[in-house]
Amino acid sequence: MENFVHLHVHTEYSLLDGAAKIKDVVAKAKELGQPAIAITDHGTMYGVIDFYKECKKQGVKPIIGCEVYVAAGSRFSKEGRRDDNSYHLVLLAKDNEGYKNLMKLVSLGYTEGFYYKPRVDMELLQKYSHGLICLSACLGGEIPQYILQNRNEEALECTQKLLSFFGRDNFYMELQDHGLMEQKQVNAKLIEIANKLDIQMVVTNDIHYTSRVDSGPHDVLLCIQTAKNIDETGRMKFPNDEFYMKSRGELEHSFAHQKKALDNTVDIANKCNVDFDFDTTHLPQYPVPEGETLDSYLEKLCVEGIKYRYSDIKPQILERLDMELSVIKNMGYSGYFLIVWDFIKFARENDILVGPGRGSAAGSIVAYSLGITNIDPLKYDLLFERFLNPERVSMPDIDIDFCYERREEVINYVVEKYGEDKVAQIITFGTMAARAVVRDVGRALGIPYSDVDKIAKLIPMELNMTIDKALKVEPTLKLLYNEDETIKKLLDVSLSLEGMPRHSSTHAAGVVISKEPLTEYVPLQTVENGVVTQFPMGTLEELGLLKMDFLGLRTLTIINNAVKIIESTHNKKIDIDTVSYDDEKTYNLLSEGKTLGVFQLESSGMRNVLRELKPTKFEEIIAVVALYRPGPMEQIPTFIKSKHKQIPISYPHEKVKSVLEETYGIMVYQEQIMRVASDLAGFSLGESDILRRAIGKKKSEVLAEQRKIFMEGCLKNGLDEKLAEHVYDLIVKFADYGFNKSHAAAYAVLAYQTAYLKANYPTEFLAAMLTGVMGSSDKVALYIDDCKNLNIQILPPDINESLKNFTVVDVEKIRFGLLAVKNVGANIIDDIIKERQKNGPFKTMDDFVSRIYNLNRRVLESLIKAGAFDTLNSNRAQLLSCIDMIINYGESIRREKESGQMSLFDIIADTNEQELVLPDLPAFSSKDQLALEKETLGLYISGHPLNDYLDIYTKGVINTLELKELPDNQRVKIAGTVSSCKKIFTKAGKPMAFIELEDMYGVVEVVVFTDQYERHLDKLISDEPIIVLGRVSLKEEEDPKIVCQEIYGITEDFRLYKKREKPSSNLFVKEEVAAVDMPKKIFLKLVFQEELIAKLNRVIEIAHGDSEVFFYISDKGKVIKAHTKVNVTETLLDCFGELVGKENVKVT
């Protein structure tokens, strides 16, 4: 065992500064024989729990600490330059009291002291010093900084101050040597002060990466942080490669005469003993009425709720309620349910729409009786054990959907009820995933974007994909890695940084509520809109804190608005939670696939499924929601054919027919897997849930163990061994695909409710939908097109009829809302509506400007351009030409209110003009008017530039909506007008452009490289629509782009192009057939091997093009044509050669 411990360590949670992964530094400590290691990230404690668990796992003692920032004066002083206002100081927790004090210090650094950095001050250090060990820190510490500035008296004073706070046993002078002259100067003085004041010393290394070889990736990380290129001069960088985990032997070279300071690291480690309690929950205390306990009050509420929910209370209802209550009480979660019931009750009492449920909580009759969920678990066979398993203790997890616009009101209620210091939102970390880290590293290394993009796109877009995994499954990537040094460096550095947290943000829905002030359990930090925890959701749950998801769901807002519109137009109040689930119109709408705007059912693929399925009952909607996902999607054709009796339905065993009957013999839900295990193997439902979870982990030893248990149960129940094996294999297969039925049922409720509204009140529903998507012109265009398909007329904004939002003004007529007009805010709209309601409609433009105060030029101009005054004066050109005169007139009227009335002629008299005549201008052309609408509304209303060319959509042209559903690298043909063209120059000085191509549904960015740019510049600057042929380019978290390959005028000949059906789905993917070079044919000779053919197909999928590939299976004497054509390149042929041998690759 090495007699040394590292006490100054920056892990990956010193975001974009520390490149030392927790797993690696702990493993390195173990490898070096060091008994312990500390974590001291900059100003935060993000990683301490992960660090603690990893240390325990590897048998290394964890020391919890933080390198805090100390304000130069008071933490409340927030003036001066960024680098003038704080110093570093290392704090280590000796015990749990010290850990709590450290959490308080770090939290207050944010909540009170934040100024560029989270800062504490001497006052806080003195107050919260108990249980902490203090090290004087690196060159950024206050004492070292005084020494470097020759302010030796102040260095001494600061030392004495810290010594008085922490005590002689807990304060150490920190000595470091990374080969810097400044450190040698500082160390000499620190030793002098330490000797003078009898202070202990300790040696540390300022670790920012694990091993010396990691200094390169760390330098790249700093470039990512500062958005710099690695070759830039003057950028932030470390002076050398000495900031790694050194052995004691290495450190003794620098500190040969400081053996005691080296030994002191172990003494400090022995003093530090922090333990975490992962077994105790810290639920807030719900205040029950006098005479009640948490258990008794919950039971009382449930009994009352059951009477409301069920008109006929059958024995099985009460049995289920008793069972659930027994489990909840035994687990100690009665208070949890009461807390949730309480804030949902608040929401309902305040007309805040609450969702029907989400996740496995919908399987609880207790939740149903309390009104937490709105799905009868007995009716749909939803299992409580999937939610709360009596045989596997875990915190219940209830996620609640609220109206998007009013979610904050519910959170504020919880804050008021339990205390501001006991409620916070939750942090989440964005990590550098495989594709993203390649792009980050590529930018930092200065590699051309196109090269980086090519490599990033070779990494499959799959869940949990890593670079290492991609190198194993993608031959092209492996080939490039082996043959191209630049690509090798790109991927090697990316591998080093992959998975590290890149930034922190606030979880979209998570809220934590605690029994005591949160800083007793978790450090906090400030964000723009409040306070968040420094631990993410999973960590909070491990610490026993109550985490809840308060989700703001726009669908609920749309439902709420639709119901209100229906009430105003039909004088009829609908309770959306009690609508009939047997509505014929609703099922007709679903069967026709007219489900744009319907929750979870609006994608084109889903619409095709619905047209084929033609659902006739609610259970089929639940099944479709569960099946329409990667994996189970392959079962959809069988499901549809079985429903329509086109194929026979089979069941693994007669005993499970009742379980699988509703899904036509297919295992769709996790709950079905649990039921099958229960019915055939005699498992309790709790044991079945454990089986389901275990199988899902896909570990061979677990699968073998569970198979044995399952087989024993089946044989005991009289099942044939072969059949039992078959059923277990089915369970293993479907465990991958099985969806939580409770969650699917909750989603299906919202799907049905929105479909019901659209089927029965289409105008009202679409008015609410348009209001809900008002911030996205693409979506507004989509739903306006849907309105047209349903014969609903969309009327432009009107100053006398429009309200703030989209409104129904007549049967099948929707009026644009004024809030949809750019530059027109809510306050001026409120003024317009109030004035209109008070004094009647506006008769003329004079009338309007004389009655509306606070009207500025920008607002008036936007309203005119949008056509809001067309009913007063339809000549927009005329109004815009004298807009200043109109504004002046309004101001004059308001200045001379006492004169009663003024007309435009009064203004003329004031300016010695005899008569004001509006210029006799012709109205805007249709084209100009459309441009104004696009400018102010984000879309065209009275027409579209493509209206004269709609026949192109019968010739293989797609639109921007279809584009969003296509795979990366898919060839496409798309039409539109060029709304912007940004010209840039390549490194070679050649021109290229990024254009925005706009059609009737949205906008797509098109990358036009030099060749196409120079050949088609005239088309790019023309007002005429164009056709672009190109390939889809997908990038994480960005809209699709198109890489241009050819440009045509809108009227050019399309005989060379045709529409082709995409083989993998019911969607039609329209793409061009190559019309330039003659396509080649590639023949690959091989011996049949499934794995080899799978690898070849993966390469073929990447290399989309126009040339056919044929497999000659020599041992079977067969020739098979690959289903995808390829673009023939040297790289592709090399790839094929590596897989089958160069001599077996022929090109003709």
C-alpha positions, -999 to 999 in steps of 0.1 A, spaced: 0 0 0 14 34 -10 17 59 17 1 87 -2 -34 100 -11 -44 126 -37 -65 154 -21 -69 178 -49 -88 162 -78 -109 177 -105 -131 151 -121 -153 154 -152 -178 173 -130 -155 204 -131 -174 209 -164 -152 213 -195 -122 218 -172 -116 185 -155 -109 155 -178 -105 129 -151 -134 105 -152 -144 93 -118 -142 56 -127 -106 62 -141 -92 82 -111 -105 57 -86 -91 28 -106 -58 47 -109 -57 52 -71 -63 15 -67 -36 6 -92 -11 29 -74 -19 12 -41 -32 45 -27 -58 38 1 -81 68 -6 -88 96 -30 -106 130 -28 -130 148 -51 -126 186 -51 -144 200 -82 -146 237 -88 -173 253 -68 -198 224 -71 -205 190 -56 -222 175 -87 -202 143 -87 -198 134 -50 -224 106 -48 -212 89 -81 -177 93 -67 -186 78 -33 -203 48 -49 -174 42 -73 -149 43 -45 -169 18 -24 -173 -4 -55 -135 -5 -61 -125 -6 -24 -109 28 -22 -118 52 6 -138 83 -7 -130 118 6 -157 143 -1 -145 178 -8 -148 209 -30 -124 236 -42 -146 266 -34 -143 301 -47 -137 327 -19 -148 364 -26 -120 389 -22 -142 408 2 -179 403 10 -198 377 -10 -225 404 -15 -200 427 -33 -204 422 -70 -183 448 -87 -150 447 -106 -135 424 -132 -141 387 -133 -106 377 -124 -104 401 -95 -132 389 -73 -124 354 -60 -97 330 -48 -96 292 -45 -97 272 -13 -99 234 -8 -123 221 18 -126 184 28 -154 169 49 -141 151 80 -175 138 90 -212 140 82 -215 174 100 -186 187 78 -204 173 48 -236 192 57 -216 224 63 -199 219 29 -233 216 12 -244 248 29 -213 267 19 -215 255 -17 -252 263 -19 -247 298 -4 -219 304 -28 -246 303 -55 -277 317 -37 -259 347 -21 -224 350 -36 -227 343 -73 -207 368 -94 -192 350 -125 -185 322 -100 -203 308 -69 -184 326 -40 -183 322 -3 -166 347 20 -147 347 53 -180 352 72 -194 320 58 -162 300 62 -161 309 99 -198 301 104 -196 267 87 -161 255 95 -170 227 118 -162 192 105 -141 206 77 -104 203 68 -90 233 49 -61 233 24 -46 266 13 -52 256 -24 -32 260 -56 -17 292 -71 -52 306 -73 -55 305 -35 -56 338 -15 -24 331 4 -4 321 -27 -18 351 -46 -6 375 -18 28 359 -19 31 363 -57 22 400 -53 48 404 -25 20 412 0 36 390 27 19 406 57 -15 400 41 -5 364 34 3 360 71 -29 376 82 -50 354 59 -32 323 72 -40 333 108 -76 340 100 -81 306 84 -62 289 112 -85 305 137 -116 293 117 -106 257 112 -82 250 141 -46 238 140 -56 202 134 -77 210 104 -57 236 85 -28 227 61 -5 247 39 -8 231 4 24 225 -15 23 218 -52 50 215 -79 40 212 -116 74 225 -127 63 262 -125 86 289 -112 57 306 -95 51 275 -74 87 273 -63 84 309 -51 51 303 -33 62 270 -18 93 287 -1 71 313 15 44 288 25 70 267 42 83 297 60 49 308 72 40 272 82 72 269 103 66 303 119 30 295 129 35 258 135 11 248 108 11 214 91 18 211 54 5 187 28 16 179 -8 -10 177 -35 -10 176 -73 -37 197 -91 -52 168 -110 -72 176 -141 -67 143 -159 -58 108 -149 -25 100 -167 1 121 -185 -11 109 -219 -45 125 -211 -31 160 -213 -38 161 -250 -76 153 -247 -77 177 -217 -63 205 -239 -90 198 -265 -116 199 -237 -104 234 -228 -108 244 -265 -144 231 -264 -150 251 -232 -136 283 -248 -148 276 -284 -113 279 -296 -92 260 -322 -63 241 -307 -38 260 -330 -50 294 -319 -25 316 -300 -34 333 -267 -61 307 -259 -66 292 -224 -42 262 -219 -23 245 -192 15 252 -192 26 215 -194 15 179 -189 21 176 -151 -15 178 -139 -21 141 -136 -23 114 -109 13 109 -98 27 82 -76 44 90 -43 77 82 -59 72 108 -86 62 135 -61 92 127 -39 114 140 -67 99 175 -61 94 171 -23 124 150 -12 126 171 20 89 171 27 83 135 37 60 146 65 39 167 41 36 136 19 27 114 49 1 140 60 -21 131 30 -28 97 46 -33 113 80 -59 136 65 -76 106 47 -78 88 81 -95 118 96 -121 120 68 -151 96 74 -183 105 56 -210 79 50 -242 82 30 -275 68 41 -293 52 11 -319 34 31 -339 62 47 -366 82 30 -371 118 39 -408 124 29 -423 157 39 -449 155 66 -484 159 52 -506 177 77 -536 154 83 -568 165 102 -569 162 139 -576 126 150 -563 111 118 -530 94 110 -515 93 75 -527 57 70 -563 63 84 -567 95 64 -555 79 31 -579 50 37 -608 74 44 -602 93 12 -599 61 -9 -632 47 4 -649 80 -4 -633 80 -38 -644 44 -46 -680 54 -40 -676 82 -65 -658 61 -91 -680 30 -91 -718 29 -90 -717 -9 -84 -689 -17 -58 -682 -53 -64 -661 -75 -40 -630 -75 -64 -629 -37 -62 -627 -37 -24 -602 -66 -24 -579 -47 -48 -582 -15 -27 -574 -34 5 -544 -51 -11 -530 -18 -24 -536 0 9 -519 -28 28 -488 -26 6 -487 13 7 -491 13 45 -464 -14 51 -440 5 28 -446 37 46 -459 56 16 -493 68 28 -479 104 31 -466 102 -5 -501 96 -19 -516 123 3 -491 148 -9 -499 140 -46 -536 139 -39 -534 174 -23 -517 193 -51 -539 176 -77 -569 186 -57 -556 221 -57 -552 220 -95 -587 207 -101 -603 232 -76 -586 260 -96 -596 247 -130 -561 236 -140 -565 207 -163 -548 175 -150 -538 146 -173 -554 112 -169 -521 97 -156 -487 87 -168 -465 57 -164 -472 27 -141 -492 48 -116 -522 43 -138 -522 7 -125 -532 17 -90 -568 17 -78 -557 39 -49 -545 65 -73 -577 61 -93 -599 65 -63 -580 96 -52 -584 113 -86 -546 111 -91 -552 91 -123 -583 88 -144 -581 53 -158 -599 24 -143 -571 -2 -137 -596 -31 -133 -613 -24 -166 -581 -25 -185 -562 -51 -164 -535 -27 -153 -513 -41 -126 -504 -24 -93 -473 -46 -89 -458 -29 -121 -461 4 -101 -453 -7 -65 -439 -41 -60 -444 -55 -25 -415 -79 -32 -390 -52 -43 -390 -21 -21 -386 11 -41 -400 46 -40 -432 51 -59 -430 73 -89 -460 93 -100 -456 118 -128 -484 143 -134 -493 162 -165 -508 197 -161 -519 224 -185 -487 238 -199 -497 274 -192 -506 268 -155 -480 242 -143 -461 269 -124 -492 276 -103 -491 240 -90 -454 242 -82 -459 275 -64 -487 259 -43 -463 232 -33 -436 257 -24 -460 277 -3 -473 246 15 -440 229 24 -416 259 25 -393 276 0 -363 260 15 -377 225 11 -387 226 -26 -365 229 -56 -363 219 -92 -338 193 -103 -306 196 -123 -298 175 -153 -266 171 -173 -261 171 -210 -233 146 -218 -209 144 -248 -225 114 -265 -208 96 -294 -218 118 -324 -218 150 -304 -183 145 -290 -169 138 -324 -183 171 -337 -170 190 -306 -135 175 -309 -135 180 -347 -142 217 -343 -115 220 -316 -89 202 -338 -97 224 -368 -108 194 -390 -131 206 -419 -168 203 -411 -175 180 -440 -149 155 -429 -162 156 -393 -198 153 -405 -190 122 -425 -174 105 -395 -201 115 -371 -228 101 -394 -210 67 -396 -219 63 -359 -253 47 -358 -281 67 -343 -291 40 -317 -298 42 -280 -266 38 -259 -244 38 -290 -207 45 -282 -177 52 -304 -161 19 -294 -193 0 -304 -195 19 -336 -160 9 -346 -170 -28 -341 -202 -27 -361 -194 -2 -389 -167 -15 -412 -163 18 -430 -156 37 -398 -131 10 -388 -114 13 -422 -111 50 -420 -98 48 -384 -71 24 -394 -60 42 -426 -64 79 -419 -42 94 -391 -64 125 -388 -95 104 -383 -77 82 -359 -67 112 -337 -103 126 -340 -118 93 -327 -91 86 -301 -96 120 -285 -133 117 -287 -131 83 -270 -113 99 -241 -139 126 -237 -170 106 -246 -197 104 -219 -184 134 -199 -210 160 -188 -208 190 -210 -233 214 -193 -260 215 -167 -296 226 -171 -329 224 -153 -349 192 -157 -380 199 -177 -404 186 -150 -386 173 -119 -393 188 -85 -379 176 -52 -397 181 -18 -380 173 15 -389 170 51 -361 193 63 -344 222 45 -329 208 13 -294 218 22 -295 191 49 -294 165 21 -283 181 -12 -263 212 -24 -282 237 -44 -274 263 -71 -292 292 -87 -304 292 -122 -322 319 -142 -356 311 -129 -349 299 -94 -330 272 -75 -321 237 -85 -304 208 -68 -268 199 -77 -276 162 -78 -297 148 -107 -329 129 -103 -315 94 -98 -292 105 -71 -319 123 -52 -340 91 -52 -311 71 -39 -308 96 -10 -344 90 -1 -358 123 -13 -392 127 -28 -389 135 -65 -420 143 -86 -424 152 -122 -447 182 -127 -450 180 -165 -465 209 -186 -483 192 -214 -494 214 -243 -520 188 -253 -539 195 -221 -538 233 -228 -552 226 -263 -579 204 -249 -588 230 -223 -590 258 -249 -610 236 -272 -635 229 -245 -638 266 -237 -643 275 -274 -670 248 -277 -688 263 -247 -688 297 -262 -699 286 -297 -723 259 -288 -733 270 -253 -724 235 -242 -699 226 -214 -681 193 -221 -665 173 -193 -636 157 -214 -630 131 -187 -665 116 -191 -669 115 -229 -681 82 -244 -654 58 -255 -678 43 -281 -682 74 -302 -687 64 -339 -674 97 -353 -642 93 -333 -634 58 -346 -643 69 -382 -618 97 -379 -591 73 -366 -599 48 -393 -595 74 -420 -562 85 -406 -573 121 -402 -553 124 -370 -531 155 -375 -532 172 -341 -543 140 -323 -520 132 -294 -494 104 -302 -513 96 -335 -503 123 -359 -472 111 -377 -476 100 -413 -466 65 -404 -491 63 -375 -518 76 -398 -511 48 -423 -513 22 -395 -546 36 -384 -560 35 -419 -551 -2 -422 -561 -12 -387 -594 7 -386 -597 7 -348 -631 0 -334 -624 -1 -297 -604 18 -271 -581 -12 -264 -568 -11 -299 -557 25 -294 -538 14 -264 -521 -13 -284 -512 10 -313 -496 35 -289 -475 6 -275 -466 -10 -308 -457 21 -328 -420 21 -316 -388 7 -330 -388 -30 -323 -424 -38 -316 -433 -20 -349 -425 -52 -368 -455 -68 -351 -479 -43 -365 -487 -61 -398 -495 -93 -378 -516 -74 -354 -536 -58 -382 -540 -91 -402 -551 -109 -370 -577 -82 -362 -592 -85 -397 -591 -123 -395 -567 -125 -425 -545 -149 -405 -553 -173 -377 -546 -162 -341 -524 -186 -321 -516 -186 -283 -486 -203 -266 -511 -221 -243 -548 -221 -236 -542 -208 -201 -529 -175 -214 -556 -169 -241 -574 -145 -218 -542 -125 -213 -533 -122 -250 -567 -122 -266 -570 -84 -267 -537 -81 -286 -545 -110 -310 -520 -134 -295 -491 -110 -295 -472 -100 -263 -474 -62 -265 -473 -52 -228 -450 -58 -199 -481 -66 -179 -489 -95 -202 -454 -109 -196 -461 -107 -159 -495 -124 -163 -481 -152 -185 -454 -159 -159 -481 -159 -132 -506 -181 -150 -481 -207 -163 -453 -207 -138 -473 -199 -107 -453 -167 -99 -469 -140 -78 -473 -108 -98 -445 -93 -77 -422 -122 -86 -433 -118 -123 -422 -81 -122 -388 -92 -108 -386 -117 -136 -395 -90 -162 -368 -66 -149 -342 -93 -146 -347 -105 -182 -346 -69 -194 -310 -67 -182 -300 -93 -208 -271 -108 -186 -265 -144 -196 -261 -156 -160 -294 -138 -150 -312 -153 -180 -301 -188 -171 -311 -184 -135 -345 -170 -143 -350 -197 -170 -345 -224 -143 -369 -208 -119 -395 -203 -147 -391 -239 -159 -395 -253 -124 -427 -234 -120 -441 -244 -153 -433 -281 -148 -448 -280 -114 -480 -267 -130 -481 -296 -154 -467 -279 -186 -447 -298 -211 -410 -290 -209 -407 -281 -246 -437 -258 -244 -423 -241 -212 -389 -235 -230 -408 -220 -260 -428 -197 -237 -397 -186 -219 -380 -178 -252 -410 -157 -262 -409 -138 -229 -371 -131 -234 -378 -119 -270 -408 -97 -260 -391 -83 -229 -371 -61 -253 -403 -48 -269 -429 -49 -241 -444 -15 -233 -458 -4 -200 -496 -9 -205 -505 16 -178 -485 42 -196 -499 33 -230 -534 34 -216 -528 69 -202 -515 81 -235 -544 64 -253 -569 84 -232 -554 117 -244 -552 103 -279 -589 94 -278 -599 127 -261 -582 148 -288 -596 125 -316 -631 129 -300 -628 167 -301 -615 167 -337 -642 143 -349 -671 161 -332 -659 197 -330 -633 200 -358 -634 238 -361 -632 244 -324 -604 218 -319 -583 232 -348 -587 268 -335 -573 256 -302 -546 236 -319 -535 266 -340 -534 288 -309 -513 261 -292 -487 261 -320 -488 299 -327 -450 302 -320 -441 278 -349 -451 290 -384 -443 255 -398 -469 240 -375 -494 267 -381 -490 260 -418 -495 223 -412 -527 227 -393 -540 254 -417 -536 229 -445 -555 203 -424 -583 229 -420 -585 232 -458 -587 195 -461 -616 195 -437 -633 224 -455 -626 248 -427 -619 283 -439 -590 303 -424 -597 340 -423 -568 365 -421 -564 388 -391 -591 414 -389 -590 445 -366 -627 443 -359 -631 405 -354 -598 390 -343 -591 383 -307 -557 375 -292 -558 338 -302 -573 319 -332 -611 320 -328 -641 303 -343 -662 331 -359 -688 310 -378 -695 274 -387 -663 261 -403 -645 294 -402 -615 303 -380 -602 338 -377 -564 344 -373 -555 357 -338 -537 391 -335 -510 375 -313 -499 356 -344 -489 389 -361 -452 396 -356 -443 428 -336 -478 429 -321 -477 423 -283 -504 411 -258 -508 445 -242 -517 464 -274 -540 436 -284 -558 439 -250 -562 476 -256 -577 470 -290 -601 444 -278 -612 465 -248 -618 496 -269 -637 476 -295 -659 460 -268 -665 494 -251 -672 517 -281 -679 493 -310 -660 483 -341 -636 506 -359 -651 523 -389 -620 538 -406 -583 540 -401 -588 575 -387 -612 561 -362 -588 533 -352 -557 556 -346 -578 581 -327 -591 555 -302 -560 534 -296 -533 548 -273 -497 535 -271 -498 527 -308 -464 528 -325 -453 527 -361 -440 491 -359 -473 477 -346 -494 496 -371 -471 486 -400 -473 449 -391 -511 450 -388 -514 466 -422 -490 442 -439 -509 412 -423 -542 425 -438 -558 433 -405 -573 466 -420 -584 451 -453 -621 455 -443 -615 492 -437 -592 498 -467 -580 469 -488 -552 489 -505 -523 480 -482 -498 499 -504 -518 531 -499 -519 527 -461 -482 518 -458 -472 548 -479 -487 573 -455 -482 554 -422 -464 584 -406 -492 607 -415 -517 583 -399 -496 580 -367 -493 618 -365 -531 621 -370 -537 598 -340 -514 618 -318 -530 651 -328 -564 637 -320 -553 627 -285 -537 661 -280 -569 679 -288 -595 656 -273 -614 686 -261 -622 696 -297 -644 665 -301 -635 651 -336 -608 656 -361 -603 643 -396 -573 641 -418 -583 674 -433 -577 691 -399 -541 680 -400 -538 694 -435 -551 727 -423 -524 727 -396 -497 723 -422 -512 749 -446 -522 722 -470 -556 726 -487 -563 690 -489 -547 656 -479 -551 631 -506 -538 595 -500 -515 587 -528 -532 571 -558 -512 539 -557 -520 506 -572 -526 478 -548 -498 454 -542 -494 426 -567 -504 391 -555 -467 382 -552 -459 413 -531 -489 408 -509 -479 372 -502 -444 385 -493 -459 409 -467 -480 381 -452 -450 359 -449 -431 387 -433 -457 394 -406 -474 360 -401 -446 337 -409 -467 320 -437 -488 328 -466 -526 332 -461 -542 345 -494 -522 321 -516 -487 307 -521 -460 311 -548 -462 273 -554 -500 273 -560 -495 274 -598 -472 244 -597 -490 219 -575 -488 192 -601 -451 188 -592 -462 168 -561 -474 141 -585 -439 139 -599 -419 127 -569 -414 161 -552 -417 159 -514 -425 188 -490 -407 200 -458 -431 180 -435 -423 147 -452 -386 156 -450 -387 154 -412 -396 117 -414 -368 106 -438 -335 89 -428 -301 104 -430 -286 104 -465 -320 98 -482 -321 112 -517 -349 137 -522 -364 162 -546 -380 192 -530 -395 224 -543 -398 260 -529 -388 296 -532 -354 308 -520 -362 330 -490 -325 337 -481 -291 330 -497 -260 333 -475 -228 333 -497 -196 322 -481 -161 313 -493 -143 280 -488 -107 278 -476 -97 276 -513 -115 309 -518 -143 295 -538 -180 306 -533 -207 284 -519 -240 291 -502 -265 282 -475 -300 289 -488 -333 287 -471 -358 269 -493 -394 275 -484 -425 256 -495 -462 256 -483 -453 238 -451 -420 252 -438 -384 260 -445 -353 238 -450 -317 248 -451 -299 237 -483 -261 235 -485 -250 245 -521 -214 237 -528 -193 256 -553 -201 236 -585 -238 239 -581 -236 275 -568 -216 287 -599 -239 268 -623 -272 280 -608 -266 314 -593 -293 328 -615 -319 305 -601 -308 312 -565 -313 350 -569 -345 346 -589 -379 350 -574 -391 319 -592 -395 286 -573 -369 260 -579 -365 222 -575 -335 210 -555 -322 174 -558 -301 164 -529 -295 142 -498 -309 146 -463 -284 155 -437 -294 148 -401 -276 161 -370 -285 156 -333 -310 182 -320 -312 201 -353 -337 202 -381 -329 182 -412 -308 199 -439 -303 191 -476 -270 188 -493 -276 200 -529 -267 178 -559 -286 195 -586 -310 225 -591 -338 229 -616 -362 256 -625 -398 248 -614 -410 243 -650 -382 220 -662 -388 185 -674 -393 157 -647 -396 127 -669 -363 114 -655 -377 112 -620 -403 89 -604 -418 80 -571 -406 49 -552 -422 32 -523 -399 29 -493 -397 -9 -486 -395 -7 -448 -429 10 -442 -462 21 -456 -448 56 -463 -441 67 -498 -406 81 -500 -402 101 -532 -367 102 -547 -350 107 -580 -335 81 -602 -299 91 -612 -299 109 -645 -263 118 -650 -236 90 -650 -245 55 -661 -248 34 -629 -223 6 -623 -229 -29 -610 -208 -45 -582 -205 -83 -578 -193 -97 -545 -183 -133 -543 -186 -150 -509 -194 -181 -490 -228 -178 -472 -225 -165 -436 -253 -145 -420 -229 -123 -400 -209 -114 -431 -240 -105 -452 -252 -84 -422 -219 -65 -422 -221 -60 -460 -256 -47 -458 -246 -22 -431 -219 -8 -454 -244 -7 -483 -269 12 -462 -243 39 -455 -233 43 -491 -266 53 -508 -263 58 -545 -273 46 -579 -253 14 -585 -266 -21 -578 -248 -46 -557 -251 -84 -562 -240 -111 -538 -227 -143 -556 -231 -170 -529 -205 -194 -543 -214 -224 -521 -251 -222 -530 -246 -211 -566 -271 -182 -561 -270 -145 -570 -289 -122 -547 -294 -85 -554 -290 -61 -524 -321 -41 -516 -302 -8 -515 -281 8 -543 -247 24 -536 -225 53 -546 -193 36 -559 -162 51 -543 -126 39 -536 -134 38 -499 -165 16 -505 -145 -8 -526 -118 -10 -500 -144 -18 -474 -159 -46 -495 -124 -58 -502 -116 -60 -464 -148 -80 -459 -147 -105 -488 -112 -101 -502 -102 -77 -530 -101 -105 -555 -138 -112 -549 -150 -76 -557 -158 -69 -594 -172 -37 -609 -188 -36 -643 
